[in-house]
Amino acid sequence: MTPPFVIGVAGGSGSGKTTVTRRILEAVGAERVALLIQDSYYRDQSNVVLEKRRETNYDHPAAFDWTLLGQHLDALYNRVPVESPTYDFSADNRALETLTVLPAPVIVLEGIFALYEASLRDRMQLKIFVDADPDVRFIRRFERDTLERGRSQRSVIEQYLETVRPMHLQFVEPTKRYADVILPHGGFNEAALDMIAARISRLEGIG
């Protein structure tokens, strides 16, 4: 049996990673993709009061449960279903519900630190870094956090200046060197997206 084809989709917050992932799903067929969203793997903070949770630096690698993420990627690689956690951003903690992710010929790991851990990169046959200008990334994050996650405008701006921007420069941007493909202009680079989609759709063993 052909091993799953593992793809990492990394890039800064608001760069367009979800758009790239959506194009991969369209090219391959959603039923043939096992999708892991790194944002779901923030550490459980049930033992921490809400005020302290909101002081967490969610843009630092230490905010993530790397052990669980690695276990789930390995399980899917070995064709074992997993129960992915889900995250409640309004409560800054994991939700009670989990999401069943079934094994598939293609595995996609999407997240700002998708290319950060060597043990995860070693599983990947295609590593993508979605690159976008900082002002574009900030605007997209601002709209998402205020409209979808109930954040105040001031809190989004303060978080961007205090943690998002410095963490991006320190931890996210350097992972670009591991990428096989760098997408300039983020998820808006239609020509590059079409090329990636065409390559993936031609893979053997995913039909």
C-alpha positions as CSV (number, residue, x, y, z in Angstrom):
1,M,0.0,0.0,0.0
2,T,1.3,3.4,-1.0
3,P,2.2,5.6,2.1
4,P,0.2,8.8,2.5
5,F,1.6,11.9,0.8
6,V,2.1,14.4,3.6
7,I,2.0,18.2,2.9
8,G,2.9,21.0,5.3
9,V,1.3,24.4,4.7
10,A,3.0,27.1,6.8
11,G,3.2,30.8,6.8
12,G,2.4,33.8,9.0
13,S,-1.0,34.5,10.6
14,G,-3.3,35.9,7.9
15,S,-1.0,34.9,5.0
16,G,-3.6,32.7,3.2
17,K,-2.8,29.2,4.4
18,T,-6.4,28.3,4.5
19,T,-6.9,29.3,0.9
20,V,-4.0,27.1,-0.1
21,T,-5.3,24.2,1.9
22,R,-8.8,24.7,0.3
23,R,-7.3,24.5,-3.2
24,I,-5.5,21.2,-2.2
25,L,-8.8,19.8,-1.0
26,E,-10.5,20.8,-4.3
27,A,-7.7,19.3,-6.4
28,V,-7.6,16.0,-4.6
29,G,-11.1,15.7,-3.2
30,A,-11.9,16.3,0.4
31,E,-12.6,12.6,1.0
32,R,-9.0,11.8,0.1
33,V,-7.4,14.3,2.5
34,A,-6.8,14.0,6.2
35,L,-6.6,17.5,7.5
36,L,-4.9,18.5,10.7
37,I,-5.2,22.2,11.7
38,Q,-2.4,23.2,14.1
39,D,-4.6,25.8,15.8
40,S,-6.6,22.9,17.2
41,Y,-3.5,21.7,19.1
42,Y,-3.0,24.6,21.5
43,R,-2.2,23.2,24.9
44,D,-5.1,22.4,27.2
45,Q,-5.4,25.1,29.9
46,S,-8.4,23.9,31.8
47,N,-6.5,24.3,35.1
48,V,-5.7,27.9,34.3
49,V,-8.2,30.8,35.1
50,L,-9.5,32.7,32.1
51,E,-7.5,35.9,32.9
52,K,-4.3,34.0,32.9
53,R,-5.2,32.1,29.7
54,R,-5.5,35.4,27.9
55,E,-2.0,36.3,28.9
56,T,-0.6,33.2,27.0
57,N,1.6,34.0,24.0
58,Y,-0.3,32.0,21.4
59,D,2.2,32.8,18.7
60,H,5.1,31.1,20.5
61,P,5.9,27.4,19.7
62,A,5.5,26.6,23.4
63,A,1.8,27.3,23.2
64,F,1.3,24.1,21.2
65,D,0.9,20.4,22.2
66,W,3.6,19.1,20.0
67,T,3.5,15.6,21.5
68,L,-0.2,15.1,20.7
69,L,0.2,16.6,17.2
70,G,3.1,14.3,16.4
71,Q,1.2,11.3,17.7
72,H,-1.8,12.1,15.5
73,L,0.3,12.7,12.4
74,D,2.0,9.4,13.0
75,A,-1.3,7.6,13.5
76,L,-2.8,9.0,10.3
77,Y,0.4,8.0,8.5
78,N,-0.1,4.5,9.7
79,R,-3.8,4.7,8.6
80,V,-5.2,4.9,12.1
81,P,-8.1,7.4,12.8
82,V,-7.5,10.1,15.3
83,E,-9.7,12.4,17.5
84,S,-8.4,15.8,16.9
85,P,-9.0,18.4,19.6
86,T,-11.0,21.5,18.8
87,Y,-10.4,24.9,20.2
88,D,-12.7,27.5,21.7
89,F,-11.1,30.9,21.0
90,S,-13.7,32.8,23.0
91,A,-12.7,30.8,26.1
92,D,-9.0,30.5,25.2
93,N,-9.1,26.8,25.8
94,R,-9.8,23.5,24.2
95,A,-13.5,22.7,23.6
96,L,-15.0,19.5,25.0
97,E,-15.8,18.3,21.5
98,T,-13.3,16.4,19.3
99,L,-13.2,15.9,15.5
100,T,-12.7,12.5,14.0
101,V,-10.1,12.6,11.3
102,L,-10.0,9.5,9.1
103,P,-6.9,8.2,7.3
104,A,-6.5,9.3,3.7
105,P,-4.0,9.1,0.8
106,V,-3.0,12.7,1.5
107,I,-2.4,14.3,4.9
108,V,-2.2,18.1,5.2
109,L,-0.9,19.8,8.3
110,E,-1.8,23.5,8.2
111,G,-0.4,26.1,10.7
112,I,2.0,28.9,11.3
113,F,4.5,26.4,12.7
114,A,3.8,23.5,10.3
115,L,7.5,23.5,9.2
116,Y,8.9,24.3,12.7
117,E,9.5,20.8,14.2
118,A,12.1,18.6,12.4
119,S,10.2,15.4,13.4
120,L,7.1,16.7,11.5
121,R,9.1,17.9,8.5
122,D,10.6,14.5,8.1
123,R,7.2,13.1,7.4
124,M,6.5,15.6,4.6
125,Q,6.9,15.1,0.9
126,L,5.9,18.7,0.1
127,K,6.5,21.7,2.3
128,I,4.8,24.9,1.4
129,F,5.4,28.4,2.9
130,V,2.7,30.9,2.2
131,D,4.3,34.3,2.1
132,A,2.4,37.6,2.2
133,D,3.2,41.2,3.0
134,P,2.9,42.2,6.7
135,D,0.2,44.7,6.2
136,V,-2.0,42.2,4.3
137,R,-1.5,39.7,7.1
138,F,-2.4,42.2,9.8
139,I,-5.6,43.3,8.0
140,R,-6.7,39.7,7.5
141,R,-6.0,38.8,11.1
142,F,-7.7,41.9,12.3
143,E,-10.9,41.1,10.4
144,R,-10.9,37.5,11.5
145,D,-10.3,38.1,15.1
146,T,-12.9,40.9,15.4
147,L,-15.6,39.4,13.2
148,E,-15.2,35.7,13.9
149,R,-13.6,35.5,17.4
150,G,-15.3,38.3,19.2
151,R,-12.1,40.2,20.0
152,S,-12.0,44.0,20.5
153,Q,-10.0,46.1,18.0
154,R,-7.6,47.3,20.7
155,S,-6.8,43.8,21.9
156,V,-6.1,42.6,18.4
157,I,-3.7,45.5,17.7
158,E,-2.0,45.1,21.1
159,Q,-1.5,41.4,20.5
160,Y,-0.1,42.0,17.1
161,L,2.5,44.5,18.3
162,E,3.4,42.6,21.5
163,T,3.5,39.0,20.3
164,V,2.3,38.3,16.7
165,R,4.9,40.4,14.9
166,P,7.9,39.6,17.0
167,M,7.1,35.9,17.1
168,H,6.7,35.8,13.4
169,L,10.1,37.4,12.8
170,Q,11.8,35.1,15.4
171,F,10.1,31.8,14.8
172,V,7.8,31.7,11.7
173,E,9.8,33.5,9.0
174,P,12.9,31.4,9.5
175,T,11.0,28.2,8.7
176,K,10.7,29.5,5.1
177,R,14.2,28.0,4.5
178,Y,12.7,24.5,4.9
179,A,10.0,25.0,2.2
180,D,10.1,23.2,-1.1
181,V,7.7,25.9,-2.5
182,I,7.3,29.5,-1.4
183,L,4.1,31.2,-2.5
184,P,4.6,35.0,-2.8
185,H,1.5,37.1,-2.5
186,G,0.0,34.5,-0.2
187,G,-3.2,32.7,-1.1
188,F,-3.8,35.2,-3.9
189,N,-1.1,33.7,-6.1
190,E,-3.5,31.9,-8.5
191,A,-0.8,30.7,-10.9
192,A,1.2,29.1,-8.2
193,L,-1.9,27.6,-6.6
194,D,-2.9,26.1,-9.9
195,M,0.6,24.5,-10.3
196,I,0.5,23.0,-6.8
197,A,-3.0,21.7,-7.3
198,A,-2.0,20.1,-10.7
199,R,1.0,18.4,-9.2
200,I,-0.9,16.9,-6.3
201,S,-3.8,15.8,-8.4
202,R,-1.4,13.7,-10.5
203,L,0.0,11.8,-7.6
204,E,-0.3,8.0,-7.8
205,G,-2.3,6.2,-5.3
206,I,-4.7,8.9,-4.3
207,G,-7.5,8.0,-6.7
